[in-house]
């Protein structure tokens, strides 16, 4: 079974930066579409960023120009570099992966808390 483990969350001041990491195991990482979602208290989980197996990226409008998603297939790891953080970025951030193609499966990590506050 595929497992995803996030790390790198924490407390950061507005305008600061943080890098999240997600290490995958149990699957063929290089062919998976990987992504980051987040969920704030009282709100639905939302897509933050995605990166395809071929390196194509897309971002939520709210984070464009501030966040960068990347992957290192040799390390089975996907990253989310977050810059110019805002209080509204405060949420639990979840890593996810999907094989795509004929598969409908989606895998989720347990999440890591990001708090942006002065």
MOTAMO-V616721 format. One record per residue. N is the residue number from 0. PHI is phi in radians with two decimals (999 if undefined). PSI is psi in whole degrees, -180 to 180 (NA if undefined). NEAR is the number of other C-alpha atoms within 10 Angstrom. Layout:
N,PHI,PSI,NEAR + N,PHI,PSI,NEAR
This chain:
0,999,140,6 + 1,-1.26,136,14 + 2,-2.20,140,16 + 3,-2.18,131,22 + 4,-2.23,118,18 + 5,-1.60,155,23 + 6,-2.71,167,18 + 7,1.84,-5,14 + 8,-1.23,168,18 + 9,2.86,-166,14 + 10,-1.72,131,14 + 11,-2.47,149,18 + 12,-1.36,153,14 + 13,-0.92,137,17 + 14,1.54,-9,14 + 15,-1.44,-178,14 + 16,-2.25,156,16 + 17,-2.71,145,17 + 18,-2.09,123,16 + 19,-1.68,147,21 + 20,-2.20,149,21 + 21,-2.40,118,25 + 22,-1.79,127,18 + 23,-1.83,148,24 + 24,-2.54,156,14 + 25,1.53,4,9 + 26,-2.51,177,14 + 27,-1.59,90,12 + 28,-1.00,-39,24 + 29,-1.11,-22,18 + 30,-1.74,-1,15 + 31,-1.50,142,19 + 32,-1.39,126,20 + 33,-1.96,153,29 + 34,-2.74,170,27 + 35,-2.17,134,25 + 36,-2.15,164,19 + 37,-2.49,156,22 + 38,-2.47,120,19 + 39,-1.67,158,16 + 40,-0.96,131,9 + 41,1.36,4,6 + 42,-2.13,159,9 + 43,-1.35,154,9 + 44,-1.13,136,15 + 45,-2.26,150,14 + 46,-1.24,134,17 + 47,-1.81,-51,23 + 48,-2.78,152,23 + 49,-2.37,153,24 + 50,-2.43,129,21 + 51,-1.40,172,20 + 52,-1.06,-26,16 + 53,-1.60,3,10 + 54,1.60,7,13 + 55,-1.34,131,11 + 56,-2.01,154,16 + 57,-2.58,154,16 + 58,-2.37,152,19 + 59,-1.13,146,13 + 60,-0.98,-34,9 + 61,-1.19,-17,11 + 62,-2.06,-2,17 + 63,-1.02,134,12 + 64,1.50,-12,11 + 65,-2.00,-34,14 + 66,-1.92,147,20 + 67,-2.34,125,20 + 68,-1.73,141,24 + 69,-2.60,167,20 + 70,-2.47,150,21 + 71,-2.19,98,12 + 72,-1.15,-30,14 + 73,-1.13,-26,8 + 74,-1.87,5,12 + 75,0.89,44,16 + 76,-2.31,138,20 + 77,-2.04,143,26 + 78,-2.09,154,22 + 79,-2.27,106,23 + 80,-1.53,119,14 + 81,-1.99,125,20 + 82,-2.21,162,17 + 83,0.83,51,15 + 84,-1.16,146,22 + 85,-2.12,156,19 + 86,-0.96,-33,15 + 87,-1.23,-7,12 + 88,-1.41,-9,20 + 89,-1.07,125,20 + 90,-3.11,171,21 + 91,-1.54,127,18 + 92,-1.78,130,27 + 93,-2.05,135,26 + 94,-1.50,142,29 + 95,-2.46,157,26 + 96,-2.49,148,26 + 97,-2.48,129,18 + 98,-1.15,-31,20 + 99,1.29,-160,14 + 100,1.07,-130,7 + 101,-1.41,-7,6 + 102,-1.50,138,8 + 103,-1.81,5,8 + 104,-1.31,142,9 + 105,-2.36,134,14 + 106,-1.96,145,15 + 107,-2.27,143,18 + 108,-1.46,179,19 + 109,-1.47,-15,14 + 110,1.72,155,22 + 111,-2.41,136,21 + 112,-1.40,131,19 + 113,-2.08,123,22 + 114,-2.15,122,20 + 115,-1.93,110,20 + 116,-2.78,148,16 + 117,-1.56,NA,9
